[in-house]
Amino acid sequence: MASTLSFPSITGLITTSSKHSKQSQRIRLFPLQQLFLPSSSKLCLSRKLSSSWSSSAASVPHAATEEVPSKSLISDCDKDSQTNNSTLSSSKLVLVVGGSGGVGQLVVASLLERNIKARLILRDPQKASSLFGNQDEEKLQVVKGDTRNSLDLDPSIFEGVTHVICCTGTTAFPSRRWDGDNTPERVDWEGVRNLVSALPAGIKRIVLVSSIGVTKFNELPWSIMNLFGVLKYKKMGEDFVRNSGFPFTIIRAGRLTDGPYTSYDLNTLLKATAGQRRAVLVGQGDKLVGEVSRLVVAEACIQALDIDLTEGQIYEINSIQGEGPGSDRDKWEELFMSAHISDMQTRN
């Protein structure tokens, strides 16, 4: 079973690395007023779950199976766990890939609102100023790059980066968004592979946005959505992240609703709401079916950066009518933990 809470609106391939001959182009943008996360103490869970549940795949008929690396879900609460959000925010530099897309725009807006430093990789850096305004470079940095081309990913792009949120994507079926070789294979597989291969050691977390149904792309109705390979290539991207050796969290989204908020300015993004569908369902094992607000997906990505028990885990996420966790870290931690417990009970 999936766990439920609700959500208010946002406020305010292993490849051989090669030398890169060209330098990345960094575009100076920003200033946004300094805003901070409300302080909240981290939920300290004293019990530990057996890690055996995470080493076997959920049983799904005719589905591709997966193995999540075994690890302790909950670490002992230490002094670092008590660090407040404003301190955590100032120590991060989050690389956002796909920041001009529907989910990515909301991720960037939320990071800025929380006073978390961000760096964007964009094929067209000029999009950043129209989306997020003129920002102080201490808050938001923009570099020109294309994950589909490994030679575009100069090492300087990743200097100082502590966390990565990758929310790139394209349409499942041929559309104008496929123009310029923007196909699922190029974006969801080759792009993710190139990005992860270029990352330096020391990255604290990679959060990858994927899709529900990726383990079932050979069965109906998922096989219809996968006619052009989108689910297959997303699963290949997932597997590359999982086997990369980097700490990771994968968020499999349901059918995306709300937005995309293309060409909206920052103030508009911060006022975006999920309407009445603010409640959140979190599951594991690729069992959820439904829709999810882009706002919820963006929030889940940001929450996963700091919640220890999400490391090495894959979650499915939907949103339904009702109130939700908003940006409350404790409530999100409860959601993720409840998903673990429900999945373990199902396996047993």
N, C-alpha and C positions, 0 to 999 in steps of 0.2 A: 504494500500500500504506500501511497505517497503522503507526505505530511503537508499540512495546510496552515498558512497564515495569510495576512493581507498587506496591501501596498498603497501608500498615498502617493500623490504626484511629486515629481522632483521639484525642488525649490532651488531659486537663486543660481632511403634512401640514405645512407650515410655517404656523403660526397667529400671529395678531397678539396679542401679549401685552397683558393688560389689568390695570388697577389692581385690587388685591384689598382689599375693604373690611374683612374680618375678619382678626384676628391669629391665627396658628397657636397651638395649645395645646400647650405643652411640659410633659410630665409628669416630675417628678423621681423618678428611681428610685434606686441602687447602694450595700458595697464588695467588689469582687473582689480577691483577693490579686494583686499584680503579678507577672505571668508574662511571660517574654521568649522570643522565638524563639531557637533555637540559632544562634549566629553561623556564617555560611558565606560564603565569598567568592563573588562573582558570576562566573559562567563568562564569560570574555572570549574572544570568537570573532574571530579576526583576519581571516578571509575574509569577503567580501561576496558575496551572491548577486545575480544579475541581477534587477532588479525587473520585467522584462517578463512573467514568469510570472503576476504578480498582477494584470495589467491585462486578462486574458482569462478567460472563464468556463470551468469544466470542462464537457466535452461529455457531456451526459446526454440520451438519447433522450426526447423528449416532456416534457422538464423545463423549468421556468422557469429562465432563466439569470440569473447575477449577475456583477457586476464589483466586485472588491475594489480600492479605490483603490491605485494604485501608490505605493510608498514603499520606502525602504531598509529592509531587514529588520533589519539589524544596525548599530547606531551604533558609532562609535569608543569604546573603553573610556576613560573619563576619571576624574577624581578622584571624581566623584559615584558612579561605578559601584562604587567601593571602600567606600562608606559601609556600615556594618554595619546589620543588620536592626533592632536596637533603636533606632538613631537614625532610620531610615526610619519605624518604627512611630510614634514620638512626633510626627512631623511630619504624620501623616495624620489626616484626619477623614473616615471612610467613611460615606456615606449608604446604608443598606440599605433597599430597597423590596421588600416581600413577606417581611419578617423573621419572620412568624409561621407561614409555610408550612414544608413539609418540608425543602426546601433552605435556605430563609432562616434557619431556626432554627440550622442547623449553621454557616452563614456567620457569624452573630452570635456563637455560642459560640466559634468559632475565632478571630475577631477579638479577643474578650475575653481568650482564653487567650494571644494573642500581644501583649497590651498595646497594641492598636491601638484608638484612639478610634472609636466608632461612634455614629451617629444613626439612629433608626428612624422611618419613617412608617408609622403603623398606624391603621386605621379605629377600632379599639378599643384605646386605649393600655393599658387595664388588663390586657390579655393579657401584656404584657411582664413584669410582676412575677411572674406565675405561671410563665412560661417561663424567665426568667433571674434571678429573685430580685431582692432589693433591691440595686441597684448604685450606685456613686458616679457622680454626674452628670459627673464628669471622664472617666469611662470610657464610659458609655452614656447617651445622651439619647433621649427618646421624644417625638415630636410627633404630634398628631392630624391625619390627613389622608387623602384618598381620591384616588388618581391618576385615577379615572374622572371626577372633577369638577375642571376646571381652576381654579375659584374657590377650591378647598380648598388649592391650592398657593401659599400666601403666600410672598413672597420671603424672609421671615425663616427659613423652613425650611432654606434653602440657605446661610445665612451661615456662612462658614468651611469649607464642604465642599470637599474636595480630590478625592475619588474617589466613584464611584457604582457599586453593585452592585444590579441589578434582577433579581429572581427571582420576579416575580409570575406567576400562572397560575391556570387553572381546569381543570375536566375537559373532555375532548374531546366527550363526549356529555352530554345533559341529566341533571342530578343535583341533589341538594339544594344542592350548592355553587353552582348557578346562581341560587338564591334571592336576591332583592334586586338583580336585573339584573347578576349576576356572570357574564356570558357571555363567550366568547372574544373577540367583537368589542369589548366594553366593556373587558375587562382587557388582552388581548394587543395590541390595536391602539390604541384610544382612550386607555387608561391610559398606555401607553408614549409615545404622541405628546404627551400633556399633560405628562408628566414631563420629557421632553427639551426641550420648548418652554419650560418654566419654569426650566431650569437657567441659572445665570449663566455668563458667560465665565470662563475660567480653570480649568475642571474638567480635571484631568489624565488621567482615564480613566473611561469608562463601560464596565462589563462587563454584558452582557445575556445572560441564560439563555434559550435558545430550544429548538428541537427538531430532531432529524434528520428528513429527509423534507420540509422546507418548500419545497424547489425542485421537488418531484415530486408535489404534492398532486393533480394531475390524472391520475395513473396508479396502477394497482393495485400494492401493497395500500394505498398512502397515501391514495387517494381515499376509502376506507372510513373511515379515521380522520378525514378532512376533511369528512365528511358535513355537519357543522354549522360548518365553516369554521375550525377551530382552527389548522390549518397555514397556511391563507391569511392569517389575521390575524397570526399570528406572523411570517410573512415580511414583511408590511406594516410591522410594528413594527421588524423588522431593518432594512428599507430606510430607514426614517425615521432610525434611529440612524446608519446608514452615511452618509446625506446631510446630517447635522446640522452637520458641521464640527468636532465634538468628537472627540478621540482615543477610540477604542473597541476593544473586543474582544468577539466574540460566541461564546458556548459553546453549541453545539447538543448537547443531551443525548439519549441513547437512552432507551428505556423505563425510567422511574425505579424503582429497587428500594431496599430498606432504609428503613423509615419509612412514612409521615411520623411524626415524633416528636411528635405533637400532645399538648400539656399535660404534657410531661415537663419536669422542672426542669433547671437548667444542669448539675448534676453528672451526671445521666443522659445528657444530650446529649454531654458530654465523654467518656463511657465507651462511646458507641455505636461499633459496629464494622461493617465491611463483610463480615464472615465470611471466607470463603475467596476472595471475588471482589475482590481488592485490586490486581490487575494492571490497568494502564491502556492503552487504545488511543486514540491521537489521530490523526485524519485531517482532510483537507480536501476540498472538492468535493462534499460531501453523498453520500459513498459508503458510509459505515459503516452497518451495520444490527445492532441488538442492544440490550443492556440496560446500565444504568450505575447504580452506587450513588450515592445522594444525597450521601454523604460525599465521593465522588470529585468530583462536580460542584462542591460547596462549596469544596473545596481548589483546584480548577482556577480558580475565580473569584478567590480570594485571591492565588494565584500570578500571575495575569495582571495584577494591579495594578502590579507592579514589573518584570516581564520585558519589556524594550523591544521585542523582536522580535515580541511578540504584538499590538502596536499596529496597528490597521487590519486585523486578520485575523479570519477566521471558522474555527472548529474544530468538528469532530464528536468526541464522546468517549463511549467505552464502557468497561466494566470486565469483566474475566474472572478466572478462577481463577488465583491465583499471588500472589507478593509484589510490592510496588509502590514508588513513589517517596515515599510518605508526604508529609511537608512539606519534603522536600529540594529546595531551589530549583534547584540545578544539574541534578538529574535531570529536573525539570519543564522546564527550559530545553532540555535535550537532547531531550525528547519533542516539544516544540513545533517545534524546529529539524528534527528528523527528519521530522515531518509536512510541513514546507515542502519539504524535499528530495525526499520521495516524491511529492508533488503535482507538483513541477516536472518530475521524471523521467517521470511519467505523461503530462503535457502534451506533452512532447517525443517 
